[in-house]
């Protein structure tokens, strides 16, 4: 059985919720902010372009 965190949410539900929040926030960023985020994420190996 999946771990139920705060308020009984499953890990999968919480993950989906966080992705929606992050997607909405990223859509609001300017190009320079997106470039800075991309650079930061790629240097930390969160982004691996194929």
Residue pairs with C-beta under 8 A, 6 or more apart in sequence:
2 10
2 11
2 12
3 10
3 11
4 10
5 11
5 14
9 17
26 34
26 37
29 37
38 47
41 47
42 49
